[in-house]
Amino acid sequence: MDRCHDHYPTRLERAADPIARIEPTVWGQESDGPLSDADLRSVTDSGYLVRPETVGGNWLPTLRDELQQIGARADEDDPRIIREASGGIRSVFQPHLLSDVVAEVVTLDTVLPVARQLLGSDVYLHQARINLMPGFTGSGFYWHSDFETWHAEDGMPSMRAVSCSIALTENFAYNGALMVMPGSHKTFYPCVGATPQNHHEASLVKQEIGVPDRSTLTTAANRHGIEQVTGPAGTALWFDSNMMHGSASNITPFPRSNIFLVFNSVENRLCAPFRAAAPRPEYLAARTEQAFSVAAAT
C-alpha cells in the first residue's frame, strides 16, 4: 500500500495542540447538485445539514422489515454483525450487500447526488452500516471524530468524506438522538494512546482509543456548543467526517435505528494506515477496485 504524508498526527504518546483543518468542507457548488447555496454555506459553517423526507414514507415499512431480516440472513459468526455485551445487535456493516433494498437507497436522487455535490467528485461507499438502538437496552456512542479513526486505522489521507445518517424511526430528544458540536469539523483534535492490534474488535462495541480526553472535549464544547438532531423517520443528517459527535444510551421504550452511509471522494483513496499495524477489514473500510466499480455503476 502507498504511504501518504500525514497532515493530522494522532494516537500520540502525549497530548498535542489541535490542528486547523487544511481542506475545504464543501468541494462542489450550487450547480453541481440539489443543494442550494444556503445549504452549502450551512455545511461549510456548521459542518452538518438536516434534509427532511430523504426517504419517503412509502419506503419506511419495507426498510424496517429489512432491519429484521438482515440479521436473520447473516451467519451467527459473521464479523459484520456487531453485538452489544448483552448479545443484542448493535450494528450491521455492509447492509447494501445484504439487502437489495438498502442498496437502492444509496442510489436515490436525494442521496447520491448530494454526496457528489458536497465532495465535488464521483464518490464510493467507504463504509455502510445499520445502527440499532433498541428501547431500554441501546447503548450510546462516545464523543469522537470519525475521521480520526478513518485516518489512523484506515489510511484516509484527507477530510474529503461525508456521512449520511437516515433515520428509520423517529429521533426524539430522549431516545439517544445524535449530538453534534457545530463548527468542530474545522479543527482536528489529536488523541493520545497507541492503536492496539485488531482494535476494531473492541472499538466497535466501546471505543476508548481514538477519543479526545475530557479536557479537550470540555474546551470544544465550550467553544462550539452542543446541538441535538431530532426529526421524523426518513430524515437524513449529513455531517462532515471530522465533526465531533456522540449519542447517549436509550433507556426509553422507543427504539432508534438508522442507515449510516459514508461517502468518500474517489480522489481521496485510502493508503497505508497512519497509526495502525494493518488496515481494518474491507467491510469497515472499502479499498478494493470492486468498491469503486460499484460507485461508478451507480
SEPATOR-736585 format. One line per 10 residues: number of its first residue (from 1); their letters; for each residue x, y, z of N, C-alpha, C, O. Coordinates in steps of 0.05 Angstrom, whole numbers, plus 5000, padded with zeros to 4 digits. Example, Ala and Ser with C-alpha at 12.3 -4.5 7.8 and 13.67 -1.06 7.14 Angstrom:
BEGIN
1) AS) 5264 4886 5156 5246 4910 5156 5264 4934 5156 5285 4934 5169  5257 4955 5142 5273 4979 5143 5258 5001 5157 5268 5023 5161 $
//
This chain:
BEGIN
1) MDRCHDHYPT) 5017 4976 5000 5000 5000 5000 5017 5025 5000 5038 5026 5013  5008 5045 4985 5022 5071 4985 5021 5084 5012 5002 5080 5027  5042 5100 5018 5042 5116 5042 5038 5145 5035 5050 5154 5015  5022 5159 5050 5016 5187 5045 5027 5204 5067 5033 5194 5089  5031 5229 5061 5040 5248 5081 5018 5251 5103 4995 5254 5096  5026 5252 5128 5008 5253 5150 5004 5282 5159 5022 5293 5172  4982 5294 5151 4976 5322 5159 4963 5323 5186 4961 5345 5198  4953 5300 5197 4938 5300 5222 4948 5278 5240 4934 5258 5244  4972 5282 5252 4983 5262 5270 4964 5257 5295 4954 5277 5306  4960 5233 5302 4943 5226 5325 4953 5199 5337 4972 5188 5327 $
11) RLERAADPIA) 4939 5190 5358 4947 5166 5373 4976 5170 5383 4993 5153 5379  4981 5192 5396 5008 5201 5404 5014 5192 5432 4997 5182 5447  5040 5195 5439 5048 5187 5466 5039 5208 5487 5035 5201 5510  5037 5233 5478 5028 5254 5497 5010 5274 5483 5009 5274 5458  4996 5289 5498 4977 5308 5487 4990 5328 5468 5013 5336 5473  4976 5336 5447 4987 5355 5427 4965 5376 5421 4942 5371 5426  4974 5398 5411 4955 5420 5405 4937 5412 5382 4944 5397 5365  4912 5423 5382 4894 5419 5360 4906 5429 5334 4924 5446 5334  4897 5418 5311 4907 5424 5285 4885 5436 5268 4863 5424 5266  4890 5459 5256 4870 5471 5239 4866 5456 5214 4885 5447 5201 $
21) RIEPTVWGQE) 4842 5452 5206 4835 5437 5181 4847 5452 5157 4847 5476 5156  4858 5437 5138 4870 5449 5114 4853 5445 5089 4858 5459 5069  4834 5427 5089 4817 5422 5066 4791 5438 5068 4782 5445 5090  4778 5444 5045 4751 5455 5047 4732 5435 5057 4737 5410 5056  4709 5444 5068 4688 5426 5076 4670 5418 5053 4663 5395 5050  4663 5438 5037 4647 5434 5013 4664 5438 4988 4678 5458 4986  4664 5418 4971 4681 5418 4947 4666 5426 4921 4678 5434 4902  4639 5423 4922 4623 5429 4898 4610 5456 4901 4614 5471 4920  4592 5463 4882 4577 5488 4882 4548 5483 4876 4541 5460 4870  4532 5504 4876 4503 5500 4874 4495 5486 4848 4477 5469 4848 $
31) SDGPLSDADL) 4509 5492 4826 4502 5480 4800 4509 5450 4799 4501 5437 4780  4523 5439 4819 4532 5411 4817 4511 5392 4829 4515 5368 4826  4490 5402 4841 4471 5383 4853 4447 5396 4865 4441 5420 4859  4432 5382 4882 4406 5392 4892 4409 5412 4914 4389 5426 4920  4432 5415 4927 4434 5433 4950 4437 5462 4940 4451 5468 4921  4423 5480 4955 4425 5509 4948 4451 5521 4960 4465 5508 4975  4456 5545 4952 4479 5560 4963 4476 5562 4994 4496 5559 5008  4452 5567 5003 4447 5569 5032 4454 5542 5046 4466 5542 5067  4446 5520 5033 4452 5494 5045 4483 5490 5046 4493 5480 5066  4496 5496 5025 4525 5492 5023 4539 5510 5044 4559 5502 5056 $
41) RSVTDSGYLV) 4530 5535 5047 4542 5552 5067 4537 5541 5095 4555 5543 5113  4514 5529 5100 4508 5518 5126 4528 5495 5132 4538 5493 5154  4533 5478 5112 4551 5456 5116 4579 5466 5121 4594 5456 5138  4587 5487 5106 4614 5499 5110 4617 5510 5138 4638 5506 5150  4597 5524 5148 4599 5537 5173 4595 5518 5197 4611 5518 5216  4574 5502 5196 4567 5485 5219 4578 5457 5217 4581 5443 5237  4582 5447 5192 4592 5420 5188 4570 5400 5184 4575 5376 5181  4544 5408 5185 4523 5389 5181 4498 5402 5169 4496 5426 5168  4480 5385 5159 4456 5394 5146 4434 5373 5150 4440 5349 5146  4410 5381 5157 4388 5363 5161 4370 5365 5136 4362 5386 5128 $
51) RPETVGGNWL) 4364 5341 5124 4347 5340 5100 4323 5323 5105 4324 5299 5104  4300 5336 5111 4275 5320 5116 4266 5305 5091 4273 5313 5068  4252 5283 5095 4239 5267 5074 4260 5258 5053 4254 5257 5029  4284 5252 5062 4303 5240 5044 4294 5213 5034 4297 5205 5011  4282 5198 5052 4268 5173 5045 4239 5177 5050 4230 5184 5072  4223 5172 5030 4194 5176 5032 4180 5156 5049 4191 5134 5055  4156 5163 5058 4141 5145 5075 4135 5118 5063 4132 5099 5078  4134 5116 5037 4128 5090 5024 4152 5071 5027 4148 5047 5024  4176 5082 5032 4199 5065 5036 4202 5054 5064 4212 5032 5068  4192 5068 5083 4198 5063 5111 4189 5035 5121 4205 5021 5134 $
61) PTLRDELQQI) 4164 5027 5115 4156 5000 5125 4174 4978 5114 4182 4959 5128  4182 4980 5088 4199 4960 5076 4227 4960 5089 4238 4939 5094  4237 4984 5094 4264 4985 5106 4263 4975 5135 4282 4962 5143  4242 4980 5149 4240 4969 5176 4239 4939 5176 4251 4926 5193  4225 4928 5157 4224 4899 5154 4252 4888 5148 4259 4867 5158  4267 4903 5131 4294 4894 5125 4312 4893 5150 4329 4876 5152  4307 4911 5169 4323 4911 5193 4320 4884 5207 4339 4873 5218  4296 4873 5207 4291 4848 5220 4303 4825 5204 4312 4805 5216  4303 4828 5178 4312 4805 5161 4342 4803 5158 4353 4781 5156  4356 4826 5158 4385 4826 5152 4400 4810 5173 4417 4794 5167 $
71) GARADEDDPR) 4393 4815 5199 4407 4800 5220 4401 4770 5218 4419 4754 5223  4377 4763 5209 4370 4735 5207 4384 4721 5184 4390 4697 5185  4390 4737 5162 4404 4725 5139 4433 4720 5144 4445 4702 5133  4445 4736 5162 4474 4733 5167 4480 4710 5185 4464 4703 5203  4503 4698 5181 4512 4676 5199 4517 4687 5227 4523 4710 5231  4514 4670 5247 4517 4678 5274 4545 4689 5279 4548 4708 5295  4565 4678 5266 4592 4687 5270 4602 4707 5248 4626 4711 5246  4583 4718 5233 4591 4738 5213 4603 4762 5227 4589 4775 5244  4628 4770 5220 4640 4792 5234 4627 4819 5228 4632 4839 5242  4610 4820 5208 4596 4845 5202 4574 4851 5221 4564 4874 5222 $
81) IIREASGGIR) 4566 4832 5237 4545 4836 5257 4559 4842 5284 4573 4825 5295  4555 4866 5293 4568 4875 5318 4547 4874 5340 4525 4885 5338  4554 4860 5362 4534 4856 5383 4542 4871 5409 4565 4876 5414  4521 4879 5423 4526 4891 5450 4536 4869 5469 4534 4846 5462  4546 4878 5492 4555 4858 5512 4532 4840 5520 4536 4817 5528  4507 4850 5518 4483 4835 5525 4476 4814 5504 4459 4796 5509  4488 4816 5480 4482 4798 5459 4465 4809 5437 4463 4798 5415  4451 4831 5442 4435 4844 5422 4451 4856 5400 4475 4863 5404  4440 4860 5376 4454 4871 5353 4457 4901 5357 4437 4915 5362  4482 4911 5354 4488 4939 5356 4490 4952 5329 4478 4973 5323 $
91) SVFQPHLLSD) 4504 4939 5311 4508 4949 5284 4510 4926 5264 4519 4904 5271  4502 4931 5239 4506 4912 5217 4520 4927 5195 4510 4946 5184  4544 4918 5188 4560 4930 5168 4555 4918 5140 4546 4895 5138  4560 4933 5120 4555 4926 5092 4526 4918 5087 4521 4898 5074  4506 4932 5098 4478 4924 5094 4470 4926 5064 4452 4912 5056  4484 4943 5049 4478 4945 5020 4485 4920 5005 4476 4916 4982  4503 4903 5016 4509 4877 5004 4491 4855 5014 4490 4833 5003  4477 4860 5036 4459 4840 5048 4430 4846 5040 4413 4828 5044  4425 4869 5029 4397 4877 5023 4396 4894 4998 4409 4914 4996  4381 4885 4978 4377 4900 4953 4363 4926 4959 4367 4946 4945 $
101) VVAEVVTLDT) 4345 4926 4979 4330 4950 4986 4349 4972 4996 4347 4995 4987  4367 4965 5014 4386 4984 5024 4405 4994 5002 4411 5017 5000  4413 4975 4984 4430 4983 4961 4416 5004 4944 4429 5022 4933  4389 5001 4941 4375 5021 4925 4373 5048 4938 4373 5068 4924  4372 5049 4965 4372 5074 4979 4397 5090 4973 4396 5115 4970  4420 5077 4970 4445 5091 4964 4443 5107 4938 4455 5128 4936  4427 5097 4919 4426 5109 4893 4403 5129 4890 4400 5141 4868  4388 5134 4911 4365 5153 4909 4375 5181 4901 4397 5189 4907  4357 5195 4887 4364 5223 4878 4368 5242 4902 4380 5263 4899  4357 5234 4925 4360 5250 4949 4385 5243 4965 4391 5255 4985 $
111) VLPVARQLLG) 4400 5224 4955 4424 5214 4970 4450 5218 4953 4466 5235 4959  4453 5202 4932 4478 5201 4918 4486 5228 4906 4509 5236 4908  4468 5243 4893 4476 5269 4882 4485 5289 4903 4501 5306 4898  4473 5287 4927 4482 5304 4949 4511 5298 4957 4527 5317 4961  4518 5273 4959 4545 5265 4966 4565 5275 4945 4586 5286 4951  4557 5272 4919 4575 5281 4898 4578 5311 4898 4600 5322 4893  4557 5326 4904 4558 5355 4905 4576 5364 4928 4593 5382 4925  4572 5353 4952 4588 5361 4975 4618 5355 4971 4635 5371 4980  4624 5333 4958 4652 5325 4955 4664 5333 4929 4688 5330 4925  4648 5344 4911 4658 5354 4886 4671 5334 4867 4690 5341 4853 $
121) SDVYLHQARI) 4662 5310 4868 4674 5288 4852 4655 5264 4852 4635 5264 4866  4663 5244 4836 4650 5218 4840 4657 5207 4867 4677 5215 4879  4640 5190 4878 4644 5180 4905 4641 5150 4905 4631 5137 4886  4649 5138 4928 4644 5110 4933 4637 5106 4962 4643 5124 4978  4626 5083 4969 4620 5078 4997 4645 5068 5012 4654 5046 5008  4655 5086 5029 4677 5078 5046 4668 5058 5067 4681 5038 5073  4644 5063 5077 4632 5045 5097 4602 5049 5097 4592 5071 5091  4588 5028 5104 4559 5029 5107 4551 5011 5130 4562 4990 5134  4531 5020 5145 4521 5003 5167 4493 5011 5175 4484 5033 5169  4480 4993 5189 4455 5000 5202 4461 5000 5232 4473 4981 5243 $
131) NLMPGFTGSG) 4454 5022 5245 4457 5024 5274 4430 5019 5288 4410 5031 5280  4430 5002 5307 4405 4995 5321 4408 5004 5351 4428 4998 5364  4389 5019 5360 4389 5027 5388 4361 5020 5399 4344 5037 5401  4357 4995 5407 4331 4986 5416 4323 5000 5442 4340 5010 5457  4297 5000 5448 4287 5012 5472 4298 4998 5497 4301 4973 5497  4304 5013 5517 4313 5004 5543 4343 4995 5544 4356 4999 5564  4353 4983 5522 4379 4970 5523 4400 4982 5504 4423 4974 5506  4392 5000 5487 4411 5010 5467 4432 5028 5480 4425 5048 5493  4457 5022 5475 4478 5038 5487 4488 5059 5467 4485 5056 5443  4499 5080 5478 4507 5103 5461 4535 5100 5449 4548 5080 5452 $
141) FYWHSDFETW) 4543 5122 5435 4569 5124 5423 4583 5148 5435 4572 5170 5435  4607 5144 5446 4621 5166 5460 4630 5186 5439 4632 5181 5415  4636 5211 5449 4645 5232 5432 4669 5224 5416 4688 5213 5426  4668 5230 5390 4691 5224 5372 4688 5238 5346 4666 5247 5339  4710 5239 5331 4710 5247 5303 4715 5222 5287 4734 5208 5292  4697 5216 5268 4701 5192 5251 4728 5193 5236 4741 5173 5232  4734 5217 5226 4759 5220 5210 4783 5211 5226 4802 5200 5215  4784 5215 5252 4807 5207 5268 4812 5177 5265 4834 5168 5262  4790 5161 5266 4793 5132 5263 4799 5125 5234 4817 5109 5228  4785 5138 5215 4789 5131 5187 4817 5138 5178 4829 5125 5161 $
151) HAEDGMPSMR) 4828 5159 5189 4855 5168 5183 4876 5149 5196 4893 5138 5183  4873 5145 5222 4892 5129 5237 4892 5099 5230 4913 5087 5226  4868 5088 5227 4866 5059 5223 4861 5050 5195 4866 5027 5187  4850 5068 5178 4843 5061 5150 4862 5073 5130 4863 5064 5107  4876 5095 5137 4893 5108 5118 4879 5128 5101 4888 5133 5078  4857 5140 5110 4844 5161 5095 4860 5186 5097 4863 5197 5119  4871 5196 5075 4891 5218 5077 4879 5245 5084 4890 5261 5099  4855 5252 5072 4844 5279 5075 4815 5278 5084 4802 5257 5083  4806 5301 5094 4778 5304 5103 4760 5309 5080 4748 5331 5078  4759 5291 5061 4742 5294 5038 4721 5271 5037 4718 5257 5017 $
161) AVSCSIALTE) 4708 5267 5060 4688 5246 5063 4664 5258 5078 4668 5277 5094  4641 5247 5074 4617 5257 5087 4599 5234 5095 4597 5214 5080  4585 5237 5117 4567 5216 5127 4538 5224 5123 4531 5248 5125  4521 5205 5117 4493 5209 5114 4479 5189 5132 4479 5165 5127  4466 5199 5153 4451 5182 5172 4422 5186 5167 4411 5207 5172  4408 5165 5158 4380 5166 5151 4364 5152 5173 4367 5128 5178  4346 5167 5186 4331 5157 5208 4309 5138 5197 4294 5145 5179  4307 5114 5209 4286 5095 5202 4264 5095 5223 4242 5084 5219  4270 5108 5246 4250 5112 5267 4252 5141 5276 4272 5154 5270  4232 5151 5290 4234 5179 5298 4256 5183 5318 4260 5167 5337 $
171) NFAYNGALMV) 4271 5205 5314 4292 5212 5332 4281 5234 5351 4277 5256 5344  4277 5226 5376 4268 5244 5397 4292 5255 5412 4314 5245 5409  4288 5275 5428 4309 5286 5445 4317 5266 5467 4337 5270 5480  4300 5246 5472 4304 5229 5495 4310 5199 5488 4312 5183 5506  4312 5192 5462 4318 5164 5456 4345 5160 5443 4348 5142 5426  4364 5176 5450 4392 5172 5441 4398 5187 5415 4416 5178 5401  4383 5207 5408 4388 5222 5383 4417 5233 5383 4428 5239 5404  4428 5235 5359 4456 5244 5356 4460 5272 5366 4443 5290 5361  4482 5277 5379 4490 5304 5387 4515 5312 5371 4533 5295 5367  4517 5337 5363 4539 5346 5348 4550 5372 5360 4535 5387 5374 $
181) MPGSHKTFYP) 4575 5378 5355 4587 5404 5362 4591 5420 5337 4611 5416 5323  4572 5437 5330 4574 5452 5304 4599 5469 5302 4605 5484 5320  4613 5466 5280 4637 5481 5276 4662 5466 5284 4685 5474 5278  4659 5444 5299 4682 5429 5308 4697 5415 5285 4720 5406 5288  4684 5413 5262 4696 5400 5239 4720 5415 5228 4736 5405 5213  4723 5440 5237 4745 5457 5227 4771 5453 5242 4792 5464 5235  4770 5436 5263 4793 5431 5280 4797 5401 5284 4778 5387 5290  4822 5392 5280 4828 5364 5286 4840 5362 5314 4859 5376 5320  4829 5345 5330 4838 5341 5357 4854 5315 5359 4842 5294 5360  4881 5317 5361 4897 5292 5363 4890 5277 5389 4884 5290 5409 $
191) CVGATPQNHH) 4891 5251 5388 4885 5234 5411 4911 5221 5421 4930 5218 5407  4910 5213 5446 4933 5200 5459 4928 5170 5461 4906 5161 5467  4949 5154 5457 4947 5125 5460 4951 5110 5434 4939 5117 5414  4969 5090 5434 4974 5075 5411 4951 5057 5404 4935 5049 5421  4948 5050 5378 4926 5033 5369 4933 5004 5375 4953 4993 5366  4916 4990 5391 4921 4962 5397 4917 4945 5371 4904 4953 5352  4929 4922 5372 4925 4903 5349 4896 4895 5347 4883 4890 5368  4885 4894 5323 4857 4887 5318 4839 4904 5336 4820 4894 5348  4844 4929 5336 4829 4947 5354 4800 4948 5348 4783 4951 5366  4792 4943 5322 4764 4945 5314 4747 4924 5328 4723 4929 5332 $
201) EASLVKQEIG) 4758 4902 5337 4743 4882 5350 4731 4891 5376 4710 4881 5385  4744 4910 5389 4734 4922 5414 4721 4949 5410 4701 4955 5423  4732 4965 5392 4723 4993 5390 4695 4995 5378 4681 5015 5383  4687 4976 5362 4660 4977 5351 4638 4973 5371 4615 4980 5367  4646 4961 5394 4627 4958 5416 4630 4981 5436 4610 4993 5445  4655 4988 5443 4660 5011 5460 4688 5022 5453 4708 5008 5456  4688 5047 5444 4713 5059 5435 4726 5074 5458 4714 5091 5470  4751 5067 5463 4767 5081 5484 4792 5093 5474 4802 5113 5485  4804 5082 5452 4827 5094 5439 4817 5109 5415 4799 5100 5400  4828 5133 5410 4818 5149 5388 4796 5168 5395 4782 5178 5378 $
211) VPDRSTLTTA) 4792 5173 5421 4772 5192 5430 4787 5214 5446 4806 5208 5460  4778 5238 5444 4791 5260 5459 4788 5257 5489 4769 5244 5499  4806 5269 5504 4804 5268 5533 4783 5288 5542 4773 5304 5527  4776 5287 5568 4754 5303 5578 4761 5333 5577 4743 5350 5571  4786 5340 5581 4793 5368 5580 4790 5379 5551 4779 5401 5548  4798 5363 5531 4794 5371 5503 4765 5374 5496 4757 5393 5483  4749 5355 5505 4720 5356 5499 4707 5379 5513 4689 5392 5501  4715 5386 5537 4704 5409 5551 4710 5435 5536 4693 5452 5533  4735 5437 5527 4743 5461 5512 4727 5463 5486 4718 5484 5479  4725 5440 5472 4710 5440 5446 4681 5447 5451 4669 5462 5435 $
221) ANRHGIEQVT) 4668 5436 5472 4640 5441 5477 4635 5470 5485 4615 5482 5477  4653 5481 5500 4651 5510 5508 4654 5528 5483 4641 5549 5482  4671 5520 5465 4676 5536 5441 4653 5534 5421 4645 5554 5409  4643 5509 5417 4624 5505 5395 4595 5501 5404 4577 5505 5388  4592 5493 5429 4565 5486 5438 4558 5458 5429 4573 5445 5414  4534 5449 5437 4524 5422 5430 4496 5425 5420 4479 5438 5433  4490 5413 5398 4463 5412 5387 4454 5383 5383 4471 5366 5377  4429 5378 5387 4418 5351 5384 4400 5351 5359 4384 5368 5355  4404 5330 5343 4390 5328 5318 4366 5309 5321 4370 5285 5325  4342 5319 5319 4318 5303 5321 4302 5306 5296 4307 5323 5279 $
231) GPAGTALWFD) 4282 5289 5293 4265 5291 5269 4251 5265 5263 4258 5244 5275  4231 5265 5245 4216 5241 5239 4232 5221 5222 4252 5228 5211  4222 5197 5221 4234 5177 5204 4234 5187 5175 4216 5200 5166  4256 5180 5161 4260 5189 5134 4278 5213 5132 4287 5220 5110  4284 5226 5154 4302 5249 5155 4331 5241 5152 4339 5220 5164  4346 5255 5137 4375 5250 5134 4391 5272 5148 4385 5296 5145  4411 5264 5163 4431 5282 5174 4457 5278 5158 4469 5256 5159  4466 5299 5144 4492 5298 5130 4512 5313 5148 4507 5335 5157  4534 5300 5154 4554 5314 5170 4583 5307 5162 4588 5284 5152  4600 5326 5165 4628 5324 5157 4642 5302 5172 4636 5295 5194 $
241) SNMMHGSASN) 4662 5290 5159 4677 5268 5170 4692 5275 5196 4697 5258 5212  4698 5301 5200 4713 5309 5223 4695 5322 5245 4705 5334 5264  4669 5320 5242 4650 5331 5262 4652 5316 5288 4651 5291 5288  4655 5330 5310 4654 5317 5336 4625 5311 5343 4608 5328 5343  4619 5285 5348 4592 5277 5353 4591 5253 5372 4611 5240 5376  4567 5247 5382 4563 5225 5400 4534 5222 5407 4518 5239 5398  4527 5201 5421 4499 5197 5429 4498 5184 5456 4515 5168 5464  4476 5189 5471 4472 5177 5497 4457 5150 5493 4447 5145 5471  4457 5134 5514 4442 5109 5513 4412 5114 5512 4403 5136 5519  4398 5094 5503 4369 5096 5501 4355 5080 5523 4354 5055 5521 $
251) ITPFPRSNIF) 4345 5094 5543 4331 5080 5565 4301 5083 5562 4286 5075 5581  4292 5093 5540 4263 5096 5535 4252 5071 5522 4268 5054 5513  4226 5069 5520 4214 5046 5505 4216 5049 5475 4209 5030 5460  4225 5072 5465 4223 5079 5436 4250 5073 5422 4270 5087 5428  4251 5054 5404 4276 5047 5391 4285 5070 5372 4269 5086 5363  4311 5070 5367 4322 5089 5347 4341 5074 5329 4360 5061 5338  4335 5074 5303 4352 5060 5284 4357 5078 5260 4341 5095 5254  4380 5074 5247 4386 5090 5223 4404 5074 5204 4419 5056 5212  4403 5082 5179 4422 5073 5159 4444 5094 5158 4439 5118 5155  4469 5085 5160 4492 5103 5161 4509 5098 5137 4521 5076 5134 $
261) LVFNSVENRL) 4511 5117 5119 4527 5115 5094 4550 5135 5095 4546 5159 5099  4574 5125 5090 4597 5142 5089 4608 5143 5060 4616 5123 5049  4606 5167 5049 4616 5171 5021 4644 5184 5022 4648 5203 5037  4662 5172 5007 4689 5183 5004 4693 5191 4975 4683 5178 4957  4708 5212 4971 4715 5220 4944 4734 5199 4931 4751 5188 4945  4730 5194 4905 4748 5176 4891 4776 5188 4889 4795 5174 4883  4778 5214 4895 4804 5227 4894 4817 5226 4922 4838 5239 4926  4805 5212 4941 4816 5211 4968 4819 5181 4976 4813 5174 4999  4829 5166 4958 4832 5137 4963 4850 5131 4987 4868 5146 4994  4844 5109 5000 4859 5102 5024 4887 5093 5017 4892 5082 4996 $
271) CAPFRAAAPR) 4905 5099 5035 4933 5090 5033 4938 5073 5058 4920 5063 5070  4964 5069 5064 4970 5053 5088 4960 5067 5113 4962 5092 5114  4951 5053 5133 4942 5065 5158 4964 5083 5170 4987 5075 5169  4956 5105 5181 4976 5123 5193 4984 5115 5221 5006 5121 5229  4966 5102 5236 4972 5095 5263 4960 5067 5270 4948 5064 5291  4965 5048 5253 4957 5021 5258 4975 5002 5242 4985 5009 5221  4979 4978 5253 4998 4959 5241 4987 4948 5214 5002 4941 5196  4961 4946 5212 4948 4935 5189 4921 4948 5184 4909 4958 5203  4912 4949 5159 4886 4962 5154 4863 4945 5165 4866 4921 5169  4841 4959 5171 4817 4944 5181 4805 4929 5158 4811 4934 5135 $
281) PEYLAARTEQ) 4787 4909 5164 4775 4893 5143 4759 4910 5123 4751 4932 5129  4755 4898 5100 4741 4911 5078 4713 4920 5086 4704 4941 5076  4699 4905 5103 4672 4913 5110 4671 4938 5127 4650 4950 5131  4694 4947 5138 4696 4971 5153 4708 4994 5137 4702 5018 5142  4725 4987 5117 4739 5008 5102 4744 4997 5074 4764 4983 5070  4727 5004 5055 4730 4993 5028 4754 5004 5014 4759 5029 5014  4770 4987 5002 4793 4995 4987 4798 4979 4961 4817 4984 4947  4780 4959 4956 4784 4943 4932 4772 4957 4907 4756 4975 4910  4781 4948 4884 4771 4960 4859 4741 4955 4856 4727 4971 4843  4731 4933 4868 4702 4928 4866 4686 4951 4878 4665 4958 4867 $
291) AFSVAAAT) 4695 4962 4900 4681 4984 4912 4679 5008 4893 4659 5022 4893  4700 5013 4878 4700 5036 4860 4683 5030 4835 4671 5048 4824  4683 5005 4826 4667 4998 4803 4638 5000 4809 4622 5008 4792  4630 4993 4834 4602 4995 4842 4595 5025 4843 4573 5032 4834  4613 5041 4853 4607 5070 4854 4603 5082 4826 4585 5098 4822  4619 5073 4807 4617 5083 4780 4590 5074 4768 4578 5089 4752  4581 5050 4775 4556 5040 4763 4532 5055 4773 4512 5058 4759  4534 5065 4798 4511 5080 4809 4512 5109 4801 4495 5125 4809 $
//
